[in-house]
Amino acid sequence: MNTKHVTDKAERKSLKRAARKKRPPLAPRAADVARGSQKRKVKKMAKGQRKR
């Protein structure tokens, strides 16, 4: 929903809410997909000398 042309904050909010209500519901997550699968994975820190 592009609301850049709307200057009034309250009006823009109502337009966005209406658009959100109108769109089809999101499909449920597949059983084999983990909840945080899209999250960036943290690399292991180097062992040995402490990082101060």
N, C-alpha and C positions, 0 to 999 in steps of 0.2 A: 504494500500500500504506500504510494508516494503522496506525502502530505506536505511537501516543501512549499507549495503555493499557498497553503493556509497559514495565516499569520496569527490568528487567535488561538491561544493555547487550549482553552476549553473545547473549542470547536474541533481542533485537531485530535484531541483526546477522544471525543465522541465518535469521530469518523473512524479512528483506529479500532475502537471497541466494537463498532458495528461490523467492520471488516473481519475482525477476529471471530465474531459470532457467526458470520455468514459462511466462512470457509469450512470445508468438510473436516470431520474429526481426524486426528492423526492416527495412523495405523499402529497397533500395538507392536512392541519390540519382539523380534523373533526369539524363540527360546534359547537358541545357541549363541546369541549375541550378549556379551557382558555389558553391564550398565556403563562402565567407564571405558569402553573400547576405543572411543574417539579421543580420549585424554592423552596428552603428551606423556610419554614414559620418562621417568627420571633415570639417568645413567648412574651406574654405581660409582661412588667416589673412590679415588685411589687409596689403597691401604698403605700403611707405613707411617711416614712422618705426618704429624698432626697439622691440620690447617688451622692456624691461629686467627 
